[in-house]
Amino acid sequence: MKEEKERIRAYIWKLLEERGVARFPKPISGRIPNFLGAEEAARKLSEQEEWKEADVIFVNPDSPQRYVRYLGLLQGKLVIMATPRLREGFLLLDPKGIPITRYSEASTIAGAFKYGKKVLEVPKIDLKVTGSVAVDREGGRVGKGHGYSDLEYGILGEIGAIDDRTPVATTVHDLQIVERVPMEPQDMPVYLIVTPSSVMRTGKFGNPKILWELITRDIEREIPMIRYLKGRISQGERRLNMGS
């Protein structure tokens, strides 16, 4: 299954380059690829009911979703963003506390650190937006291969910020839609797929939780949120044992 995912990633990265739709930053290999039409896909997403009804949106930090973050701020939504590789938890961007002339800057990674607030606990999220390397029409998704999106999905579920009815959307180029993406238990599915030319609802929801048996010591060392949650679970177990 992992080999098939790698094959899909390599195929998409090569295809986007060959078709001339890949944009900076390059090379796109190893990244959530930026693509021509990313802004149009973001605008199409902002026209959907799931977006319109959301007061709090979670958006990944990758380049093709920068305009999604910008539109969120422009439309008065609280924007939550994961820090790269989850090393510094989450950033909360409140448009009320950011000058409107700085929304574009705040939608970048550097700007989010400048204008956002680092938080461990986040408010209830109405819509989660993720970047993808490839998706299928059944809700299967593959990222760049490091597993951080799936981890953040589990973390957000563990802290109660999302649940199994929170829609996950992605904006991708039409070429990033493939026939089938193999899915593992820890993988986050997508409910809403938006491209520059189309909108698809897969109807697929996930079960956001951390599969602790897959958490290695390296992951625990690298991601403070994992250590925080593990400590919170340990404290709860100690209190339970003391009570019994």
C-alpha positions as CSV (number, residue, x, y, z in Angstrom):
1,M,0.0,0.0,0.0
2,K,2.8,2.4,0.8
3,E,4.5,1.6,-2.5
4,E,1.3,2.4,-4.3
5,K,1.0,5.7,-2.6
6,E,4.6,6.5,-3.6
7,R,3.8,5.6,-7.1
8,I,0.8,7.9,-7.1
9,R,2.9,10.8,-5.7
10,A,5.6,10.4,-8.3
11,Y,3.1,10.2,-11.1
12,I,1.3,13.4,-10.0
13,W,4.5,15.4,-9.4
14,K,5.8,14.4,-12.9
15,L,2.4,15.0,-14.6
16,L,1.9,18.5,-13.2
17,E,5.4,19.5,-14.3
18,E,5.0,18.0,-17.8
19,R,1.6,19.7,-18.3
20,G,3.1,23.1,-17.2
21,V,0.6,23.7,-14.4
22,A,3.1,23.4,-11.5
23,R,4.0,26.7,-9.8
24,F,6.6,28.0,-7.3
25,P,7.9,26.7,-5.0
26,K,9.8,24.2,-7.1
27,P,10.7,21.5,-7.4
28,I,7.2,20.3,-6.5
29,S,8.5,16.8,-5.7
30,G,8.2,16.2,-2.0
31,R,5.7,19.0,-1.6
32,I,2.0,19.7,-1.6
33,P,2.2,21.0,-5.2
34,N,1.2,24.6,-6.0
35,F,-0.7,24.8,-9.2
36,L,-2.1,27.2,-11.8
37,G,-5.7,27.9,-10.8
38,A,-5.2,27.6,-7.1
39,E,-6.8,31.0,-6.5
40,E,-9.8,30.0,-8.6
41,A,-10.2,26.7,-6.7
42,A,-10.1,28.8,-3.5
43,R,-12.8,31.1,-4.7
44,K,-14.9,28.1,-5.7
45,L,-14.5,26.7,-2.2
46,S,-15.6,30.0,-0.7
47,E,-18.9,29.7,-2.7
48,Q,-19.8,26.4,-1.1
49,E,-22.3,26.1,1.8
50,E,-19.8,24.3,4.0
51,W,-17.6,27.3,3.8
52,K,-20.3,29.9,4.1
53,E,-21.7,28.3,7.3
54,A,-18.2,28.1,8.9
55,D,-17.1,30.6,11.4
56,V,-13.9,28.8,12.2
57,I,-11.8,27.1,9.5
58,F,-8.6,25.1,9.8
59,V,-6.3,25.5,6.8
60,N,-2.9,23.8,6.1
61,P,0.2,26.0,5.7
62,D,1.1,24.9,2.1
63,S,1.4,27.3,-0.8
64,P,-1.6,26.3,-2.9
65,Q,-3.9,27.0,0.0
66,R,-2.5,30.5,0.7
67,Y,-5.4,32.1,-1.0
68,V,-7.8,30.0,1.0
69,R,-6.3,31.4,4.2
70,Y,-6.5,34.9,2.7
71,L,-10.2,34.6,1.8
72,G,-10.9,33.2,5.3
73,L,-9.5,36.3,6.9
74,L,-11.1,38.6,4.4
75,Q,-14.5,37.1,5.1
76,G,-14.1,37.5,8.9
77,K,-13.5,33.9,9.8
78,L,-11.2,32.7,12.5
79,V,-8.3,30.8,10.7
80,I,-6.4,28.1,12.4
81,M,-3.2,26.9,10.8
82,A,-0.8,24.1,11.7
83,T,2.8,25.2,12.0
84,P,5.1,23.3,9.6
85,R,5.6,19.7,10.7
86,L,3.5,20.6,13.8
87,R,6.7,21.5,15.6
88,E,5.1,24.6,17.2
89,G,1.5,23.5,17.5
90,F,-1.2,25.6,15.9
91,L,-1.6,29.3,15.1
92,L,-4.8,31.2,15.5
93,L,-5.4,34.1,13.2
94,D,-8.2,36.5,14.2
95,P,-9.0,39.0,11.4
96,K,-10.3,41.4,14.0
97,G,-6.8,41.8,15.4
98,I,-5.1,42.1,12.0
99,P,-5.1,45.2,9.8
100,I,-7.0,44.5,6.6
101,T,-4.0,45.7,4.6
102,R,-2.0,42.9,6.2
103,Y,-4.4,40.0,5.5
104,S,-2.4,39.0,2.4
105,E,0.9,38.9,4.5
106,A,-0.9,37.1,7.3
107,S,-1.9,34.4,4.9
108,T,1.7,33.4,4.4
109,I,3.6,31.2,6.7
110,A,5.9,34.0,7.9
111,G,3.0,36.3,8.2
112,A,0.9,33.8,10.2
113,F,3.7,33.6,12.8
114,K,3.9,37.4,12.9
115,Y,0.1,38.0,13.2
116,G,-1.1,34.8,14.7
117,K,-1.1,33.4,18.2
118,K,0.3,30.0,19.1
119,V,-2.3,27.9,20.8
120,L,-2.5,24.3,22.2
121,E,-6.3,24.3,22.6
122,V,-8.3,25.6,19.6
123,P,-12.0,26.5,19.2
124,K,-14.5,24.2,17.6
125,I,-13.6,23.9,13.9
126,D,-16.5,24.0,11.3
127,L,-14.4,23.2,8.2
128,K,-11.0,21.7,7.8
129,V,-9.1,22.5,4.6
130,T,-6.2,20.3,3.6
131,G,-3.6,20.2,0.8
132,S,-3.3,17.0,-1.2
133,V,-0.9,15.5,-3.8
134,A,-3.7,13.3,-5.1
135,V,-7.4,12.4,-4.3
136,D,-10.0,10.1,-5.7
137,R,-13.7,10.6,-6.1
138,E,-14.5,8.3,-3.2
139,G,-12.7,10.5,-0.7
140,G,-9.3,8.9,-0.7
141,R,-6.4,11.2,-0.3
142,V,-2.6,11.1,-0.3
143,G,-0.3,13.8,1.0
144,K,3.4,14.3,0.5
145,G,4.2,11.2,2.6
146,H,5.2,12.4,6.1
147,G,1.8,11.8,7.7
148,Y,1.5,15.2,9.4
149,S,-2.0,16.0,8.0
150,D,-3.2,12.7,9.3
151,L,-1.6,13.3,12.7
152,E,-3.0,16.8,13.0
153,Y,-6.4,15.3,12.1
154,G,-6.1,12.9,15.0
155,I,-4.8,15.6,17.3
156,L,-7.7,17.9,16.5
157,G,-10.1,15.1,17.2
158,E,-8.4,14.2,20.5
159,I,-8.7,17.8,21.8
160,G,-12.4,18.0,20.7
161,A,-11.9,20.7,18.0
162,I,-13.3,18.4,15.3
163,D,-15.5,15.2,15.3
164,D,-16.6,12.6,12.8
165,R,-19.0,15.0,11.2
166,T,-16.5,17.8,10.5
167,P,-16.2,18.1,6.7
168,V,-12.7,18.0,5.2
169,A,-12.2,19.9,2.0
170,T,-9.2,20.1,-0.4
171,T,-8.3,22.3,-3.3
172,V,-6.4,20.6,-6.1
173,H,-5.8,20.8,-9.8
174,D,-8.1,18.6,-12.0
175,L,-5.0,16.6,-12.9
176,Q,-4.6,15.6,-9.2
177,I,-7.7,13.4,-9.3
178,V,-6.8,9.8,-9.8
179,E,-8.8,6.6,-10.1
180,R,-8.1,5.2,-6.6
181,V,-6.0,6.1,-3.6
182,P,-5.4,3.2,-1.1
183,M,-6.4,4.2,2.4
184,E,-5.0,3.0,5.8
185,P,-6.8,3.3,9.1
186,Q,-5.0,6.4,10.2
187,D,-5.6,8.2,6.9
188,M,-7.8,11.3,6.7
189,P,-10.5,11.2,4.0
190,V,-11.8,14.2,2.1
191,Y,-15.5,15.1,1.9
192,L,-15.3,18.0,-0.5
193,I,-12.9,18.3,-3.5
194,V,-12.7,21.6,-5.3
195,T,-10.7,22.2,-8.5
196,P,-10.5,25.3,-10.7
197,S,-13.3,23.8,-12.8
198,S,-15.4,21.5,-10.6
199,V,-16.8,20.7,-7.1
200,M,-17.2,17.1,-5.9
201,R,-18.7,15.9,-2.6
202,T,-17.6,12.4,-1.8
203,G,-19.9,12.0,1.3
204,K,-16.9,10.6,3.1
205,F,-16.3,11.5,6.8
206,G,-13.4,10.2,8.9
207,N,-12.8,9.2,12.5
208,P,-10.4,11.7,13.9
209,K,-8.3,10.1,16.6
210,I,-4.7,9.2,17.2
211,L,-3.7,5.6,16.7
212,W,-1.3,5.6,19.6
213,E,0.2,2.2,18.5
214,L,1.6,4.1,15.5
215,I,3.2,6.9,17.5
216,T,7.0,6.3,17.6
217,R,9.4,7.9,20.0
218,D,10.8,10.0,17.2
219,I,7.3,11.4,16.5
220,E,6.8,12.0,20.2
221,R,10.1,13.9,20.4
222,E,9.4,15.9,17.3
223,I,5.8,17.0,18.0
224,P,5.1,18.8,21.3
225,M,1.3,18.3,20.9
226,I,1.8,14.6,21.0
227,R,3.7,14.8,24.2
228,Y,1.1,17.2,25.6
229,L,-1.8,14.8,24.8
230,K,0.1,11.8,26.0
231,G,0.7,13.6,29.3
232,R,-2.9,14.6,29.6
233,I,-4.0,11.0,29.1
234,S,-1.5,9.8,31.7
235,Q,-2.8,12.3,34.2
236,G,-6.4,11.2,33.5
237,E,-5.4,7.5,34.1
238,R,-3.6,8.4,37.3
239,R,-6.7,10.3,38.6
240,L,-8.9,7.4,37.6
241,N,-6.6,4.9,39.4
242,M,-6.6,7.1,42.5
243,G,-10.3,7.3,42.5
244,S,-10.7,3.6,42.3
